[in-house]
Amino acid sequence: MQQINLLQKKLYHINNIDETDYSPIVWKRKEKLEKIELLPNEGCLETTALEALSLPRSTYYRWKRNYKKMGLDGLENENKRPKNIRKPTWTQKIEMNVYHLRKKHPLWGKQKLAVVYRRHYEENVSESTVWTHINKAPQAR
């Protein structure tokens, strides 16, 4: 994914697309990187420069590496979404069965419906799963 973005950015000059559509965060990070590069040349230690800009050493090196690899695109915020997200543990069949039971017995609660579901369909379903489907289904009135 990042390689595709990198290729697109490199081809911007061919397509006459403006590259200035980066977020303000990118420009702040680039400015900090430039300041840290300048301060040691002025006789300041790197650790002192990092403290002055309140930037952790690991973050500085990560930004530097990403900027070297991908340019300004490397300084954008990374996606924080988990790679593996939870999948529902129930099936469409369970959902429909709970819906039909609820339709038959609209006054029963989740505990009673879970017990009846176990008896009727000979399959264990937790009360919380039943409650999820009761809330999800349209109200039978």
CYANA upper distance limits for C-alpha pairs under 8 A (distance plus 0.5 A):
  1 MET  CA      5 ASN  CA      6.98
  2 GLN  CA      6 LEU  CA      6.57
  3 GLN  CA      7 LEU  CA      6.67
  4 ILE  CA      8 GLN  CA      6.67
  5 ASN  CA      9 LYS  CA      6.64
  5 ASN  CA     73 ASP  CA      8.38
  6 LEU  CA     10 LYS  CA      6.73
  6 LEU  CA     70 MET  CA      6.66
  6 LEU  CA     73 ASP  CA      7.90
  7 LEU  CA     11 LEU  CA      6.71
  8 GLN  CA     12 TYR  CA      6.83
  9 LYS  CA     19 GLU  CA      8.00
 11 LEU  CA     15 ASN  CA      7.04
 12 TYR  CA     16 ASN  CA      6.39
 12 TYR  CA     17 ILE  CA      5.54
 12 TYR  CA     18 ASP  CA      7.57
 12 TYR  CA     19 GLU  CA      7.61
 13 HIS  CA     17 ILE  CA      6.84
 13 HIS  CA     18 ASP  CA      8.43
 22 TYR  CA     26 VAL  CA      6.94
 22 TYR  CA     27 TRP  CA      8.24
 22 TYR  CA     72 LEU  CA      8.33
 22 TYR  CA     73 ASP  CA      8.30
 22 TYR  CA     76 GLU  CA      8.19
 23 SER  CA     27 TRP  CA      7.74
 23 SER  CA     76 GLU  CA      7.82
 24 PRO  CA     28 LYS  CA      6.90
 25 ILE  CA     29 ARG  CA      6.66
 25 ILE  CA     75 LEU  CA      8.47
 25 ILE  CA     76 GLU  CA      7.62
 25 ILE  CA     77 ASN  CA      8.47
 26 VAL  CA     30 LYS  CA      6.62
 26 VAL  CA     72 LEU  CA      7.23
 26 VAL  CA     73 ASP  CA      8.50
 26 VAL  CA     75 LEU  CA      5.80
 26 VAL  CA     76 GLU  CA      6.09
 27 TRP  CA     31 GLU  CA      6.62
 28 LYS  CA     32 LYS  CA      6.76
 29 ARG  CA     33 LEU  CA      6.72
 29 ARG  CA     63 TRP  CA      8.35
 29 ARG  CA     75 LEU  CA      7.32
 30 LYS  CA     34 GLU  CA      6.75
 30 LYS  CA     72 LEU  CA      8.27
 30 LYS  CA     75 LEU  CA      8.02
 31 GLU  CA     35 LYS  CA      6.72
 32 LYS  CA     36 ILE  CA      6.66
 32 LYS  CA     53 LEU  CA      7.79
 33 LEU  CA     37 GLU  CA      6.75
 33 LEU  CA     60 TYR  CA      7.87
 33 LEU  CA     63 TRP  CA      8.40
 33 LEU  CA     64 LYS  CA      7.67
 34 GLU  CA     38 LEU  CA      6.76
 35 LYS  CA     39 LEU  CA      6.61
 36 ILE  CA     40 PRO  CA      7.63
 36 ILE  CA     46 GLU  CA      7.71
 36 ILE  CA     49 ALA  CA      6.46
 36 ILE  CA     50 LEU  CA      7.44
 37 GLU  CA     41 ASN  CA      7.86
 38 LEU  CA     42 GLU  CA      7.17
 39 LEU  CA     43 GLY  CA      7.24
 39 LEU  CA     44 CYS  CA      5.91
 39 LEU  CA     45 LEU  CA      8.00
 39 LEU  CA     46 GLU  CA      7.95
 39 LEU  CA     49 ALA  CA      6.82
 40 PRO  CA     44 CYS  CA      5.09
 40 PRO  CA     45 LEU  CA      6.02
 40 PRO  CA     46 GLU  CA      6.43
 40 PRO  CA     49 ALA  CA      8.04
 44 CYS  CA     48 THR  CA      7.14
 44 CYS  CA     49 ALA  CA      7.11
 45 LEU  CA     49 ALA  CA      6.75
 46 GLU  CA     50 LEU  CA      6.67
 47 THR  CA     51 GLU  CA      6.69
 47 THR  CA     57 ARG  CA      8.38
 48 THR  CA     52 ALA  CA      6.55
 49 ALA  CA     53 LEU  CA      6.79
 50 LEU  CA     54 SER  CA      6.37
 50 LEU  CA     55 LEU  CA      5.72
 50 LEU  CA     56 PRO  CA      7.18
 50 LEU  CA     57 ARG  CA      7.32
 51 GLU  CA     55 LEU  CA      6.81
 51 GLU  CA     56 PRO  CA      8.22
 55 LEU  CA     59 THR  CA      7.31
 55 LEU  CA     60 TYR  CA      7.19
 56 PRO  CA     60 TYR  CA      6.87
 57 ARG  CA     61 TYR  CA      6.85
 58 SER  CA     62 ARG  CA      6.60
 59 THR  CA     63 TRP  CA      6.56
 60 TYR  CA     64 LYS  CA      6.54
 61 TYR  CA     65 ARG  CA      6.51
 62 ARG  CA     66 ASN  CA      6.63
 63 TRP  CA     67 TYR  CA      6.42
 63 TRP  CA     74 GLY  CA      7.82
 63 TRP  CA     75 LEU  CA      6.69
 64 LYS  CA     68 LYS  CA      6.63
 65 ARG  CA     69 LYS  CA      6.74
 66 ASN  CA     70 MET  CA      6.33
 66 ASN  CA     71 GLY  CA      7.56
 66 ASN  CA     74 GLY  CA      5.13
 66 ASN  CA     75 LEU  CA      7.06
 67 TYR  CA     71 GLY  CA      4.91
 67 TYR  CA     72 LEU  CA      6.49
 67 TYR  CA     73 ASP  CA      7.91
 67 TYR  CA     74 GLY  CA      5.56
 67 TYR  CA     75 LEU  CA      6.64
 69 LYS  CA     74 GLY  CA      7.65
 70 MET  CA     74 GLY  CA      5.40
 71 GLY  CA     75 LEU  CA      7.95
 72 LEU  CA     76 GLU  CA      7.69
 90 TRP  CA     94 ILE  CA      6.83
 90 TRP  CA     95 GLU  CA      7.79
 90 TRP  CA    129 THR  CA      8.31
 91 THR  CA     95 GLU  CA      6.96
 92 GLN  CA     96 MET  CA      6.69
 93 LYS  CA     97 ASN  CA      6.65
 94 ILE  CA     98 VAL  CA      6.64
 95 GLU  CA     99 TYR  CA      6.68
 95 GLU  CA    133 HIS  CA      6.71
 96 MET  CA    100 HIS  CA      6.68
 97 ASN  CA    101 LEU  CA      6.69
 97 ASN  CA    117 TYR  CA      8.49
 98 VAL  CA    102 ARG  CA      6.59
 98 VAL  CA    113 LEU  CA      8.25
 98 VAL  CA    117 TYR  CA      7.86
 98 VAL  CA    130 VAL  CA      6.98
 98 VAL  CA    133 HIS  CA      7.29
 98 VAL  CA    134 ILE  CA      7.96
 99 TYR  CA    103 LYS  CA      6.63
 99 TYR  CA    133 HIS  CA      7.52
 99 TYR  CA    134 ILE  CA      7.45
 99 TYR  CA    137 ALA  CA      7.16
100 HIS  CA    104 LYS  CA      6.73
101 LEU  CA    105 HIS  CA      6.64
101 LEU  CA    113 LEU  CA      7.66
101 LEU  CA    117 TYR  CA      8.15
102 ARG  CA    106 PRO  CA      5.65
102 ARG  CA    108 TRP  CA      7.94
102 ARG  CA    113 LEU  CA      7.89
102 ARG  CA    134 ILE  CA      7.73
102 ARG  CA    140 ALA  CA      8.36
103 LYS  CA    140 ALA  CA      6.47
106 PRO  CA    140 ALA  CA      7.19
106 PRO  CA    141 ARG  CA      8.39
108 TRP  CA    112 LYS  CA      6.56
108 TRP  CA    113 LEU  CA      6.92
109 GLY  CA    113 LEU  CA      6.67
110 LYS  CA    114 ALA  CA      6.48
110 LYS  CA    127 GLU  CA      6.07
110 LYS  CA    128 SER  CA      8.05
110 LYS  CA    130 VAL  CA      6.42
110 LYS  CA    131 TRP  CA      6.07
110 LYS  CA    134 ILE  CA      8.48
111 GLN  CA    115 VAL  CA      6.91
111 GLN  CA    127 GLU  CA      6.26
112 LYS  CA    116 VAL  CA      6.71
113 LEU  CA    117 TYR  CA      6.38
113 LEU  CA    127 GLU  CA      8.44
113 LEU  CA    130 VAL  CA      7.75
114 ALA  CA    118 ARG  CA      6.79
114 ALA  CA    125 VAL  CA      6.82
114 ALA  CA    126 SER  CA      7.02
114 ALA  CA    127 GLU  CA      6.06
114 ALA  CA    130 VAL  CA      6.92
115 VAL  CA    119 ARG  CA      6.89
116 VAL  CA    120 HIS  CA      6.39
117 TYR  CA    121 TYR  CA      6.17
117 TYR  CA    122 GLU  CA      7.79
117 TYR  CA    123 GLU  CA      7.75
117 TYR  CA    124 ASN  CA      8.20
117 TYR  CA    125 VAL  CA      7.88
118 ARG  CA    122 GLU  CA      5.40
118 ARG  CA    123 GLU  CA      5.64
118 ARG  CA    124 ASN  CA      5.93
118 ARG  CA    125 VAL  CA      7.44
119 ARG  CA    123 GLU  CA      8.29
125 VAL  CA    129 THR  CA      7.08
125 VAL  CA    130 VAL  CA      7.61
126 SER  CA    130 VAL  CA      7.00
127 GLU  CA    131 TRP  CA      6.59
128 SER  CA    132 THR  CA      6.58
129 THR  CA    133 HIS  CA      6.92
130 VAL  CA    134 ILE  CA      6.65
131 TRP  CA    135 ASN  CA      6.69
132 THR  CA    136 LYS  CA      6.61
133 HIS  CA    137 ALA  CA      6.40
